Amino acid sequence: MPQFYPTILPHLQTWALSQPLFFTASSPLKGSHINISPKGLPTSSLAIPTESTLLYLDSTGSGCETISHLYENGRITIMFCSFDQIPRILRLFCRGRVVEHGTAEYNLLLPSLGTGEKSNGQGIPTARAIIYCDVFKVQTSCGYGVPLFLEGKWEDRNTLNQWGQKQADSGKLEEYQVKNNVRSLDGLPGLRNARKRKGEWTRIVEGWLVVLRVWGYLACFLMGLFLGVLVVGSSSSGFGETLWKLNGKGFTADW
């Protein structure tokens, strides 16, 4: 079962900093590309200075998806997972920002990065920015589906299949789905079969989502149209000469 926390508990901080790699995920508000990146060298590039803050050193690479996404919308998720005998997945849902190389804040934050002999970003000459993450939600889950890496070999864990078979044999698998798979963390509709078993009118719910999506597009179009008219009107009469008047019906503009 997943567990949620408002901050990174001390034992989770220690565990995260001991992992050999972590992953970052981000996406644009529009577009088709959702980015997922593996990150290594945590002993020289990662820090959890407070229970609600994570920093990592971003190295120059062939792309800049995470940086671009953070400049646009600030959304980022950090994930750690265990490959040893004690399974765990740790997700940190964050609002992030980019602190670029050469800025005063970058130089101020750099000494806090890393825990090993090559801390403070040493050994990463290609560093281009520090990604500053404010954590607003922490989730841990079992990690039974993540493989083991023991003595140089990868092995599948048997725990997840054993648990699933036990749930199916006892007739509790569908009950588990109804309890855990009906909604996403943001309240979006989940597994349709689970929602039907719960008695939800799935077509109505999904139809309402389509209405909301179309309304969102329409609102963006109307806002763009309004701003276009505003810019054209301001340009034709001289910017700054627009007089806004408040009447009983709202704002009107005299050009």
Secondary structure, DSSP 8 states (H G I E B T S, - for coil): --EEESS--HHHHHHHHTSS-EEEEE--SSSS--EEEEE--HHHHEEEEETTEEEEEEE--S--HHHHHHHHT-EEEEEEE--SSS--EEEEEEEEEEEETTSHHHHHHGGGS-SSTT-TTTT-TTEEEEEEEEEEEEEEE--TTS-EEETTEEE--SHHHHHHHHHHHTT-HHHHHHHHSSB-TTS-B--HHHHHHTT--HHHHHHHHHHHHHHHHHHHHHHHHHHHHHHHHHHHH-TT--EEEEETTEEEEE-
